[in-house]
């Protein structure tokens, strides 16, 4: 269902707008983003539906730089049966690491 993310990285402070692309995403009920194993309050974030093949969510804050698996919840809760895992990753980076973070 989930085919790609854009961008695939953001600052540890969170708040990065991430567009999720896939097929049939509008028909999933109330999909919410999940970034790795962050606590549900931080990992499930607001999403805005764009169309049936994409939606937008915002990355949560991470305690440290890390690369995490991306997934989504179908019902806004954390039950394992309702979480769709993908083979996609999202990287949290420290702004002081030398990586430039530019939005256009």
Buried (B, 14 or more C-beta within 10 A) or exposed (E): BBEEBEBBBBBBEBEBEBBBBBEEBEEBEEBBBBBBEBEBEBBBBEBEEBEEEBBBBBBBBBEEBBEBBBBBBBBEEBEEEEBBEBEBBBBBBEEEEEEEEEEE
